[in-house]
């Protein structure tokens, strides 16, 4: 996809679609008035008829227009100007991109307002437009003969103003869009392709392309590191487990080190606690935490952020077989904590336990882990919101602030000591499940046993990481949720 900035009047832009964002009660002035004049007053007529409302994410296509360079127009509503946020902007512009990406080789152009819309600057609109065009034009139909969505042939950004700011916004939007699509692609590909070592192969290609240091710990190294909890989950599968470690050292040798830890269960059958068919259908997505970490690390490297970040991805298959780990087994995790296995479908926390322990011993300063960990979190918060859990409120506040600034919804849940009683073991130190009640919280309390005293935030992304259905602003399948937040968090840490 060719992406470039142009400095032309909207009426002179040659494209198959010219996308024009409008707010509610938009006045016909400036570039919009010039567009109306060139079109013979059609914009004013549409406004008077109430067809051009400007309501958030509403779209109004005009085909076969004359008098301007573009052959088609798409108006997209931004809602009330003073209510516009980055999340609403992304929803509107992604809706527009999805609405016109059903044909091959389409050339589009975004008409960027010359002034801020509410609190959103023109540069922020540019970056959002580029990201939306990249994400909105790529579907999950990777293997369909007749695809329903096609990447655009070219994207033009018609923006005036500070050229260096606009060019930087184009680059930032491109990098974020491609990072989100990397995460989506990994999640959407089938489990026979994205095995633990299949994921590691993709990670190696990403690392080489973007200058990340990478190390892959295969089974003998995992055994050497005493990662027995993680290895137990992999016992039932013929696919060997591995841990991928990627590093971006942009902050210098003495700068603090941020760890991003991702759960990478490339397929989760539930093990001997076997899932029903409906519950297993989407379990290729159980590696979304690891995919999110890799996508974020790619963006962090490409943006050359002045920060030290290490991504840790624990990769296993959870399958049944004669060697599968069993209910009642006692596992000794890397840090010596003993774990009673009461449910083999509570396996993600067993993987993360050893990966978190390794990150702590590697000397990281702060940790964020991401995992499609519990259905209980989806029950509590729905499909569009991630749950946050922490042992350090200041660090959690920093993560929540980064999420809010990027428009990704996260809600903090309590970590009170009373939940610890629910996972206290009878035979070992802790149980790998605390039962039905408070399941997202007891899972987080389990993970807390493996982070020592490091500031740590656990993000349960089980709801928003994988969309169950299409919406006008969102494709079903992998979403790339939290890539933006992790990149923004790293950017802030670099300051």
Buried (B, 14 or more C-beta within 10 A) or exposed (E): BEBEBEEEBBBEBBBBBBBBBBBBEBEBEEBBEBBBBBBEEBBBEBBEEEEBBBBBBBBBEBEEBEEBBBBBBBBBBBBBBEEBBBBBBBBBBBBBBBBBBEEEEBBBBBBBBEEBBBEBBBBBBBBBBBBBBBBBBBBBBBEEEEBEBBBBBBBBBBBBBEEEBBBBBBBBBBBBBBBBBBBBBBBBBEBEBBBBBBBBBBBBEBBEEBEBEBEBBBBEEBEEBBBBBBBBBBBBBEBBBBBBBBBBBBBEEEBEBBBBBBBBBBBBBBBBBBBEEEBBEBBBBBBBBBBBBBBBBBBBBBBEBBBBBBBBBBBBBBBBEEEBBBEEBEBBBBBEBBBBBBBBBBBBBBBBBBBBBBBBEEEBBBBBBBBBBBBBBBEBBEBBBBBBBBBBEEBBEBBBBBBBBBBBBBBBBEBEEEBBEBBEBEEBBBBBBBEEEBBBBBBBBBBBBBBBEBBBBBBBBBBBBBBEEBEBBBBBBBBBBBBBBBBBBBBBBBE
